[in-house]
Amino acid sequence: MNFLVDYNLQKYAAILLGKIANDGWLDLIPLSFIFFQDIELPTDSNDRVVWQLTQQNQQNRVILVTANRNMKGEDSLRFNCQATARQLLHLGRPQHRPALSAY
């Protein structure tokens, strides 16, 4: 399963992926985290562009992990993903979550 990680969640995703790998879960469940820079996607890309990218190749099942996408207007994430929201993991206000740390 592939996760496209929004630019503001990169450090959280890197720590989580490291923990998953260290615990041996990647041997059982194939996961990959894709970051904006990996696919040369600008951090200021609008929601429509980001969402369409996750929808392009359904064989690879890309799930968008985000916390700060726009919720208003025709280019908003809310407007573009209504029919297929199962491919979205939205984390509200990550700045209010306790800091993740590697063990």
N, C-alpha and C positions, 0 to 999 in steps of 0.2 A: 504494500500500500504506500502511496506517495502523498506527502503533505507539503503543500506550498506554504511556507511560513512568511507571514507579513514581516516587513523590515524591522518593526519595533519589538518583535518577539524573538529575534535571533538568539540573543544570549540565553533566554529561557529554553528555547528549543535545543540549543547545543548542549546545555547541561542535561536536559532530559534524555536526549539521544545518547549521550555518554553513559548515563546511568543505565539505560536500557541495554546498551551494548555490554557494559561491565557485568551486568547480571545474567547475560547469556540469552536474553530474549530474542536477539536478532537471528540466532540459530533456529528458532522455532517460528518466528513471524517476520517475514521480510518487510522492513520498513525503510523508507528513505525520506529525509527532510530536504526539501529543495528551497534554497534561499534566493531572493531576488537577484543578487549578483551572480549566482550560478547560471542563470538564464538571461543575464544582461537586461533585466527588467528594472527600469528606473524607479526609485523609491517614491517619486511623485506621480506614478501612474494612476489614472483614475480607476474607480471601482469597476466600470464596465470592461476596461482592458484586462484587469486582473481576473475578473470572473470569467471572461471569454477564454482566457488562457487555460483556466482549470477545466473548461468544457471541451476543449479542442480534441483531445484524444481520450475518449472514455474507456478504451482498453486498459490504460494505465491508471485509471481511477485516482485522480488528484483531488485531495481534500484541502480546501483553503483554511488555514489557521490564522485568525486575525483578531484584533482587539480595537482597531481604530478606524474602520472604514466609514465612509459617509452613509447616512441613512436617509437623505433627502434628495429628490430630483431624479431625473431619468438616467443619470449616470451613477446613481447610488447602488450600493450593494443590495439594499433591500428591494429596490425596483427590479434589478437584474436577476436575482436568484430565487424569486418567489416560488417558482415551479420545481426547483431542484435544490432546495435548502438542505437536503440530507448530505450534501457535499461541502458543508460549511461547518466549521467549529469556531464559534465566536466566544472569545474570552473577554468579559467585561472588565474594564479598568485594571489592567495588570499592575499598575503602579500602586494599587491598594493591596496587593497580595504580598505575603511574606517573601523575602528574597529566597530564591532557590540556591542551594549549595550542593556541591559534589561531596560525597562521602568517601 
